[in-house]
Amino acid sequence: MLERIADSIRNNENILEKNEINPIIKFISKNSFKSERIFSDIGEDSAAIKNNKNYILVTTDRIKTEFVEHFPFGAGFSSILVGVDDIYCCGGKPIAVSIILSYKDSDIGKKIIEGICEGSQKFQLPIIRGHTKPGSNHYELSSTLIGEIKKENYISALNAKENDDIILAVDFDGKVGRASEYYWDTVTFKSTTAVLQKRESMNLIAEKHLANSSKDISNGGIFGTLLQLIKYSNMGANVNINNIHIPEALIKQTYNLNKYIQMYLTTSYILTASKYNSTKILNIFSKFGLYSNIIGKIIKGNQLKINNGKESLNVISY
């Protein structure tokens, strides 16, 4: 079981794609202009720019072309969703979005725009700028979200500490998305009040200064997200796979752990915190309707390890 899970993590295409951009990130970090106004940038889900007592938060995401072509409405909606969770996972609140859109077919373009507007309404987020190219020879969709947070409340993805508990929080009230069997949809069928209320759990955790680091679960799945967090924190992690619990709706559809850990889990987060603060975080998530538990520990050394309570296996060293 451990070896099968380890192979699944090592061969996850979304994780491998992230590794391919590492040299680009290093080059940009070394050669781009630096400003004292930037508090935190590359590696964060949302970069933070100093603005008096607050940080301005900025995050940018591109939607895969295949998704745009085959599920244009869902792609448009997702262009809002992905950035929203980038802002919330560091404790902030999104305030506006800008969109870049190119499309060949006008009917597909219309559906993309409808999806973008649906996402804008769902998350109460105004679209303030953008660049649109109808009649293009290709499809392109990306979004930039702007948010804000008080300086003292910002949760970094680069600040995991040795011996921190690793907390996994998931909205179990969801369903498999139409676009992919690896997409856990917890948003489209719920009201604006419901989807925002669950995300406000991260605002409260940030205000109480309980977490050392956090990331939202991206298309790299649970372990892809955790791997990014520990790499940027220059730490390691050891996860007990028995502590990763699967929503009942997925169990009924015969999803196993190997498949579940590869899913893009919307409204879901990984946090690290001291043992003292972990219980407080778990209680907050429970009050906001998210299932959460401790799945492992942050350790010294640049490696991701998994265990079953008896045996331990090194999955990736970096």
Summary of the structure (lengths in Angstrom):
residues: 318
radius of gyration: 19.0
end to end distance: 23.0
largest distance: 58.8
contacts: 1086
relative contact order: 0.17
helix: 39%
strand: 30%
